[in-house]
């Protein structure tokens, strides 16, 4: 599809804000429609959209002649536990409605992000394989794993072209995320620059897979651009950049900010993190669409710190 007309739901989130810009740079400003529950102050085509409103979604797809959907709207792991029924409605029921509305509008190509939150205590922690045990312990993980199954079902039954990545923790400087278990890996950089100290809500040796935002955007676009016949996964691809602990991030940042201090006060997110995997095998992404990250913990840290500045005093 050389000139797709794209709708991005959840465009105001950590990934959406960056992905919209990348898509507009690649396909043109007028080819990408951003949408979110909250109004947008950024430039470009935008539709204020409650993803649970099926009629509004149908109208947006029709009015803008959408041919491809990047469906990012969701409640994340920590926030999702505060209202599990709302999380079910937003993350899964709305996705099922979106699939049917897309199908009725002749839209086959959809991107649906999944997550490492689909893993659970029975999942092997090290080098987690593409095909393994899934016993998610959060409503976020439950909805995303169920969404993967529905995506595979629609691909096979209706000839859809739904593609997906199991996002690890995403580190970025463009915005500070809210509601996720891996948010500390962004907050720690801002606190290092702005305050020189940080209190972490995970224990110092909690190891989780991460990826830097430029690699995450590149992986998403690579997958969506890959020839369909090359893809062997109907559910969601394992993708990773590197694995870190709060302590390893602390030590890497200290190479640039020697006096930076971190203290640890684990909260409810510690239990969520402990149910997830520590490292990921992304063999199928490498084989099927030549995935390879460009950033490791050292190059990511240097780049993050180069983009974060101390806020001016008012």
Residue pairs with C-beta under 8 A, 6 or more apart in sequence:
1 67
1 68
1 109
3 27
3 31
4 27
4 31
4 67
4 68
4 109
5 31
5 33
5 64
5 65
5 66
5 67
5 68
6 23
6 27
6 31
6 32
6 33
6 66
6 67
6 68
6 69
6 70
7 33
7 35
7 47
7 60
7 61
7 64
7 66
7 68
7 69
7 70
8 16
8 19
8 20
8 23
8 32
8 33
8 34
8 35
8 69
8 70
8 72
9 16
9 35
9 36
9 49
9 51
9 69
9 70
9 71
9 72
9 73
9 98
10 16
10 35
10 36
10 51
10 71
10 72
10 73
10 74
11 17
11 19
11 20
11 34
11 35
11 36
11 40
11 46
11 72
12 34
12 36
12 37
12 38
12 40
13 36
13 72
13 73
13 177
14 170
14 172
14 174
14 175
14 176
14 177
14 180
14 186
15 72
15 113
15 167
15 170
15 172
15 213
15 216
15 217
16 34
16 36
16 72
17 42
17 174
17 175
18 172
18 174
18 213
18 217
19 70
19 72
19 217
19 220
20 32
20 34
20 42
20 44
22 217
22 221
23 31
23 32
23 70
23 221
24 31
24 32
24 44
26 221
29 43
29 44
29 45
30 45
32 44
32 45
33 45
33 46
33 47
33 60
33 64
33 66
34 40
34 42
34 44
34 45
34 46
34 47
35 46
35 47
35 48
35 49
35 60
36 46
36 48
36 49
36 73
37 48
37 49
37 50
37 51
37 73
38 48
39 48
40 46
40 48
45 64
47 60
47 64
49 56
49 57
49 60
50 56
51 57
51 73
51 90
51 94
51 98
52 89
52 90
52 93
52 94
54 97
54 101
57 97
57 98
57 101
58 101
58 104
58 105
60 66
61 69
61 101
61 102
61 105
61 107
62 105
66 105
66 107
67 107
67 109
68 107
68 109
68 110
68 111
68 224
69 98
69 102
69 107
69 109
69 110
69 111
70 110
70 111
70 220
71 95
71 98
71 110
71 111
71 112
71 113
72 113
73 90
73 94
74 90
74 91
74 113
74 140
74 143
74 144
75 83
75 86
75 87
75 90
75 91
75 140
75 179
76 140
76 177
76 178
76 179
76 180
76 181
77 115
77 117
77 138
77 140
77 141
77 179
77 180
77 181
77 269
77 272
78 179
78 180
78 181
78 183
78 268
78 269
78 272
79 87
79 178
79 179
79 180
80 87
80 91
80 138
80 139
80 140
80 143
80 179
81 87
81 138
81 139
81 140
81 268
81 272
84 139
87 139
87 140
87 143
88 139
88 142
88 143
91 139
91 140
91 143
91 144
91 147
92 143
92 146
92 147
92 150
95 112
95 143
95 147
95 150
96 150
98 110
99 110
99 150
99 151
99 154
99 160
99 162
102 108
102 110
102 160
103 154
103 158
103 160
108 159
108 160
108 161
109 160
109 161
109 162
109 163
109 224
110 151
110 160
110 161
110 162
110 163
111 162
111 163
111 164
111 220
111 223
111 224
112 147
112 148
112 151
112 162
112 163
112 164
112 236
113 144
113 164
113 165
113 167
113 220
114 144
114 145
114 147
114 148
114 164
114 165
114 166
114 167
114 235
114 236
115 140
115 141
115 144
115 166
115 167
116 166
116 167
116 168
116 169
116 208
116 209
116 276
116 277
116 280
117 136
117 138
117 140
117 141
117 144
117 181
117 272
117 276
118 134
118 136
118 141
118 144
118 145
118 148
118 166
119 128
119 132
119 133
119 134
119 135
119 136
119 141
119 275
119 276
119 277
120 133
120 134
120 135
120 136
120 137
120 141
120 275
121 135
121 137
121 275
122 133
122 135
123 132
123 133
123 134
123 135
123 276
123 277
124 132
124 133
124 277
125 277
125 278
125 279
126 277
126 278
126 279
127 279
127 280
127 281
128 238
128 277
128 279
128 280
128 281
129 238
129 281
129 283
130 233
130 237
130 238
130 281
130 282
130 283
130 284
134 145
136 142
136 144
136 145
136 275
137 271
137 272
137 275
138 272
138 275
148 164
148 235
148 236
149 235
151 160
151 162
151 164
151 234
151 235
151 236
152 162
152 234
152 235
154 160
154 162
155 161
155 162
155 234
156 234
161 228
163 223
163 224
163 231
164 235
164 236
164 237
165 219
165 220
165 223
165 236
165 237
165 239
165 285
166 236
166 237
166 238
166 239
166 280
167 211
167 216
167 239
168 182
168 208
168 209
168 210
168 211
168 239
168 240
168 241
168 280
169 180
169 181
169 182
169 185
169 208
169 209
169 210
169 211
170 177
170 182
170 210
170 211
170 212
170 213
170 216
171 185
171 186
171 189
171 210
171 211
171 212
171 213
171 300
171 304
172 186
172 212
172 213
173 186
173 189
173 213
173 303
173 304
173 307
173 308
174 213
176 183
176 186
176 187
176 190
177 183
177 186
181 202
181 269
181 272
181 273
181 276
182 208
182 210
182 273
184 200
184 201
184 202
184 246
185 208
185 210
185 244
185 246
185 249
187 198
188 198
188 200
188 246
188 249
188 250
188 253
188 262
189 253
189 301
189 304
189 305
189 308
190 308
191 197
191 198
192 198
192 253
192 257
192 260
192 305
193 257
193 305
193 308
193 309
193 310
194 308
194 310
194 311
196 257
196 259
196 260
196 261
197 260
197 261
197 262
197 263
198 260
198 261
198 262
198 263
199 262
199 263
199 264
199 265
200 246
200 262
200 263
200 264
200 265
201 265
201 266
201 267
201 269
201 270
202 246
202 264
202 266
202 269
202 270
202 273
203 246
203 264
203 266
203 270
204 245
204 246
204 247
204 250
204 262
204 264
205 245
205 246
205 247
206 245
206 246
206 270
206 273
206 274
207 243
207 244
207 245
207 278
207 279
208 243
208 244
208 245
208 273
208 276
208 277
208 278
209 240
209 241
209 242
209 243
209 277
209 278
209 279
209 280
210 240
210 241
210 242
210 243
210 244
211 219
211 239
211 240
211 241
211 242
211 293
211 295
212 241
212 293
212 295
212 300
212 303
212 304
214 294
214 295
215 241
215 293
215 294
215 295
216 241
218 294
219 239
219 285
219 291
219 293
222 289
222 290
222 291
223 237
223 285
223 289
223 291
226 288
226 289
230 288
230 289
231 288
231 289
232 284
232 287
232 288
233 284
233 288
237 282
237 284
237 285
237 288
237 291
238 280
238 281
238 282
238 283
238 284
238 285
239 280
239 282
239 285
239 291
240 279
240 280
240 282
240 293
241 293
241 295
241 296
241 300
242 293
242 295
242 296
242 297
242 300
243 278
243 279
243 280
244 297
246 262
246 264
247 262
248 297
249 297
249 301
250 260
250 262
252 297
252 298
252 301
253 260
253 301
253 305
254 260
255 301
256 301
256 302
256 305
257 305
282 291
285 291
286 292
295 303
